[in-house]
Amino acid sequence: MADAPSSTAKASRIAVRAGVATPGSRALPEEVPVALSFGGTTQAVMMATPDDLQDFGVGFALSEAIVRSADDIVSMEIVEADQGFDVQMQLSEDVQTAFSARRRKMAGPVGCGLCGIESIEEALRALPDREDVALAVGADDVREAVRSLSMHQKLRAETGAVHAAGFYVPGRGMACVREDVGRHNALDKLIGAMARAGLKPADGAIIITSRVSVDMVQKAVIAGTGLLIAVSAPTALAVRTAEAAGLTLVGIARDADFEIFTRADRITQGRTSDVA
């Protein structure tokens, strides 16, 4: 297995503050091409931060419904490739056969989560129903989840960049956090880390530092959580998709405030105003 390079690199820069120019350097997040391969065939190439690549491989396989569980991946090897890494996974025989039958090609730059999908049906895929997820959280839990995620963003603290995704369990706190230059990558890494650690997504909430596009909702629903919290707003399609799947979607969660878009019954909101 190849050793991953550092997640950061120093870059020379001139900082101009209050009219004063000061030369120096700044830590910046690294991004490299990371191929995700199954049975010897590359499924996707993502620009990603080169750490937690095993989590990335497992999470991508799960969130893209390539595998049903992490146990369907019988082996994994991180291979150093030209200027990047290849996460090579071998699947169980029946899963590999099913995957080969429905294989699609993807090429994913940082800002894109659905590149390369070959049909509208694939982009708007059917999702499991999360209506029966028995999760109840208070408004204070939502605020604490967002605050705690910020405190656990070590790479952001060092670089001032990157996205994060975390898993918060009421009564326990932040159980797991992953960071990456790509918002989809951060979520996939989190999903993979949770699966490898045996964490149950239905027991808590996933928190992300980005806007909520439909593919982020899809990944959260497939992962198995009943609550997705984001610091930014969702798209209209993301809200419709979350509603149809029975996912509680919270957006614009900043400081003490947040907005609930779907399945508000899972969150104890406190006093409610009649003013729209």
JOGI-V220567 format. One record per pair of residues at least 24 apart in sequence whose C-alpha atoms are under 6 Angstrom apart, sorted by the first residue. I is the first residue (numbers start at 1). GAP is how many residues later the second one is. D is the distance in Angstrom with one decimal. If there is no record, write none. Layout:
BEGIN
I|GAP|D  I|GAP|D
END
This chain:
BEGIN
1|76|5.8  1|77|5.1  1|78|5.9  2|76|5.8  2|77|5.4  2|78|5.5  7|43|5.9  27|132|5.2  28|131|5.0  32|52|5.3  33|51|4.9  34|50|5.8  34|51|4.9  34|52|5.7  35|51|4.5  35|52|5.9  36|51|5.0  37|50|6.0  37|51|4.8  37|52|5.9  38|51|4.9  38|52|5.7  39|51|5.0  43|62|5.8  44|62|4.9  44|63|5.4  45|62|5.3  45|63|6.0  46|62|4.8  46|63|5.8  47|62|5.7  47|63|5.7  48|133|6.0  49|131|5.2  49|132|5.9  55|134|4.8  55|137|4.3  55|138|4.9  56|132|5.6  56|133|4.2  56|136|6.0  58|134|4.7  59|129|4.4  59|130|5.5  59|132|4.7  59|133|3.6  60|128|5.2  63|156|4.9  63|159|5.8  110|72|4.8  129|116|4.9  130|115|5.7  130|116|4.8  130|117|6.0  131|115|4.3  133|93|5.6  136|130|4.8  136|131|5.9  137|130|5.0  138|129|5.4  138|130|4.6  139|129|5.8  139|130|5.4  143|113|6.0  163|46|5.8  164|44|5.9  164|45|5.6  165|42|5.5  165|43|4.5  166|40|5.7  166|41|5.1  167|38|5.7  167|39|4.7  168|36|5.5  168|37|5.2  169|35|4.3  201|24|4.6  202|24|5.9  213|25|5.5  214|24|4.2
END
